[in-house]
Amino acid sequence: MGEAYKLNCGRCSYSQEIFLGIGFRYCSLSTIQEWYEEEEGKKRIAEFIHHEEESTYDCFDGLYVCQSCGYLLNAIYLHMESTADSYTNRYACPRCSAPMPPKPIEYIPKDAELNCPDCGKEKLTVQAFMDWD
């Protein structure tokens, strides 16, 4: 099950709702392939489905934090691995084009300290507001 959070800055007008974790549509590679949007990833999912009995995968909604500019990207993480191959999706920062970290934050701990990506002078308040499926 996933959790939704509201991120707010007390200094500027930055506000974002993010969704982290997994739901029912993450239960198999075939199901993920139905809704996954990025073309290279869809193609690679099909390759791993043919070897599903020897493949493992990890897929969830995560929060990528750009190491260059602090931009927060709420996006899907997908990692698949078999004895002969592996694939992990990658993102570039929409703001500065730097590569995003290879793996995002999956859960936000209660004591999380995220910097505001807009003003950079304040820690964001993080408030869980919903469980999602």
N, C-alpha and C positions, 0 to 999 in steps of 0.2 A: 504494500500500500504506500502511496505517496503522501507528501504533506506540502501544503501551499503556505507561502510566507509573504508578508508585506515588508518591504524594505523602504525606510524613509530617512531622509537627512533632516536634522533639526536646524541646520544653518541655511540650506538652499532649498529649492523646490524639487529636488530629486525624489522620485517615488517609483517603485517597481514592484509588481507581484511576480513571484517566481514559483515554479512547481518542481519539486524534487522527488526522486524515488521511482517506483514502478507501479504498474497497474496490470489488469488482466491482459491487456494487449501486448504484454511483454513475455508471455508464457512460452512461446516457441519461435524459432526462426521464421517459420512459415507465416505466422501471425504478424511478426515484425515486418516482413517483406511487404505485406499488404498496405501498410501505412507509411513506411519509410520513404522519404522524399528524394534524397540525394542519389543520383543515378549510379555513380561508382559503387556506393554502398549497396544499392539494390542488386547490382550485378554480382558483387562479392557474396551477398547473402545467398543468392541462388547457387553459387559454387559450394558454399558450406552446407547448404541443405542436402546436396547430393552425397555428402559424407557426414550427415548429421549424427550417426551413431558413434563416430569417433571425434566429434567436434564439441567444444564447449563455447559458451558465450556469456557476456555480461552486457546488459543493456538497461539504461535508466536515464531519467531526466536529471541533469546536473547543472551546476553553476560554475562556469569557467570564469576565472579572474585574470585579466590580461596583466602580465608581469611588467609591461612597458608603460601603459597608461591607466591601468586600474579599471577599465571597462568591464562590466558584468554581463556575461552572455549566458542566458538560460537556454540550454540546448541538449539534444540527445547525445549520450555517450554510447558507443557500440564497439565492443571488442569481441572478436571471434578467433578461436584457435583450434587447430587440429594437429595431428602429428607431422603433417607436411607443410602447413601454411598458417599464417596469422594475418589479421587485419584489424586496424583500429582507425575509426574515423578521426579526422583532424579539422580544426577550424582556424581561420585567421581572424584577428580582431576586426570587427566592423568599423572601429574608429581609427586605428593606427596601422592596420594590416600586419601587425606582428603575429607570429604564431602563438596560438593559445596553448596553455599547458596540455600535456597529453591526456590527463585525466582530470575531470572536474570534481568539485565538492558534491558528494551525494546526500549528505545530511548536514544540517547546520546545528552545531551544539549550542546549548543555551548561553554559553559565554563567548560566542563567536564575535569577533571584531572585524567587520568589513568596513573599509574606508569608502567614503562617498566618491564615486567615480566622476562626479561633476565638479564639486568644489575642492575635493581632496583635503579639506580641513576638519572634517567631522567624521566620527564613526556612525555608521547607519544603525538605526534601531531595527531590530528584527522581531517580527511578531507573527507567530503561527496563527493562521486563521481558518484552516480547513484541511481535512483529510480527503484525499481524492483516490479514485480507483481507476 
